């Protein structure tokens, strides 16, 4: 067997697996999006772009799109900025830094769905502790059922997801900061640069490729967020937290409309792939972990 | 007395240091406050959990919530939570371990091939892995749902493992390819000169040296699998632990303290895994995501 054949044989099982569990389901979903799919084994019928028209023409889609954009904006901002601040803090030579870096892993290792469970009950007015803390320090005058309020529900579903994701961002920023040669920072210090000047002139340019990576990942996770919202509000109160993935879930599994659900799924999938592809092109040859 | 004799730059430096440590404390609170509340509740009786103001340490700590779950019994206060948790945790372990094994076998060989050999379609293979990495799970759920339903594999452990390969295999291949790329080719070549076959070189030379890479990939895959919620919700009937935890909503079905204990049991395995293999995991995360 030649090297070429050997390489192909080694790679083939994984490639065939990916075709079976990503390629075919992807194409099948695309096909469903142009069909009416009955619940029974009856054959599906081709309906052109009806499903897309149905999804896009629905009022709830536009509302959900707006909520999704608001959610994503808040989530990306919080997860990225907090992550950057954590990374900068844990990059300082402080005592207890090792323990703090271990702490940093914990929210990331906590599954998003469990973060949702924890936050849901933490802010619950009957058993939760947050109301009591806010009440004691005088921020609120009465225990509030936050998740029954449209705005607060959005805020806290963002916060729970960002609690997990800020750690993820920070781990990536920290990995990038650790590749920054110390001499460069020291040289800037010797030249009399202030902390802010060092950040603007040295640190920020160094981590910019990683910032792009983190923001893109966070945008995609924001647009596709399902877990925290499902466990905390199920899209409510009303439709206040009905993100597009929640809408997709309803179409597929509540209304059993495989066609319309697939049309929405295709649109979400295309957006996700496009956003990350554009980012990859923007990143070009820059290596976010240049060593 | 001291402040007068200190020069301004020294004072400034001390103030900055104090601020940094204050920030470190805030960071620790951000990470630990939700956990404190969770763990605290898990040792309370349902009656104590609704006390106003809340108790920050249980006054009458009880192991009743844990013992009910571990014995698979109805928990204090008549809650049904305990009945399903233990089996769901077991299923989560089974699904996680099977997914990891499949990933290491399929992904290990493919990553090695992509790192070492050029063959017809090798670039296409690599790009198909990158592309598969970008396809969001939620976008192809409809096809999985219909396929598993028609095959009678809804709520099947093995069905879920096959589905989980779709989003974990690309991660494994990218992490491991990255790791193999960092190992000098002379290693393989020396083994071949010594009369080993290419397969022997991979198994006896590369596999032991690449252990850190395999550990990183295994941890990342297990964490992804353990916390996966969307597919577990839609393709099973609360088979694994995430949909079980998310399934309890009103106080009529359950009490929070038992759910808290169940949540603790569900969050300990991934957090422990991430902490024990911290170095490998962080490295794998940064390289698998950013490269």
Interface residues (C-beta under 8 A of the other chain):
Chain A: X3 X4 X5 X6 X7 X8 X10 X11 X13 X14 X15 X17 X18 X19 X21 X22 X23 X24 X25 X26 X28 X29 X32 X37 X41 X85 X86 X89 X90 X92 X94 X96 X100 X101 X102 X103 X104 X105 X106 X107 X108 X109 X110 X111 X112 X113 X114 X115 X116 X117 X118 X119 X121 X122 X124 X126 X127 X128 X129 X132 X135 X136 X163 X167 X168 X171 X172 X175 X176 X195 X210 X213 X217 X220 X224 X226 X227 X230 X231 X245 X248 X249 X252 X253 X258 X261 X262 X265 X266 X268 X269 X272 X273 X276 X277 X287 X288 X289
Chain B: X16 X20 X21 X23 X24 X27 X28 X30 X31 X32 X33 X34 X35 X37 X38 X40 X41 X49 X50 X52 X53 X54 X56 X105 X106 X107 X109 X110 X112 X113 X114 X116 X117 X118 X119 X120 X121 X122 X125 X128 X129 X131 X132 X134 X135 X136 X138 X139 X140 X141 X142 X143 X144 X145 X146 X147 X150 X162 X163 X165 X166 X169 X170 X173 X198 X223 X226 X227 X228 X229 X230 X233 X234 X242 X245 X246 X251 X256 X259 X260 X263 X266 X267 X270 X271 X273 X274 X275 X278 X281 X282 X283 X285 X286 X287 X289 X290 X291
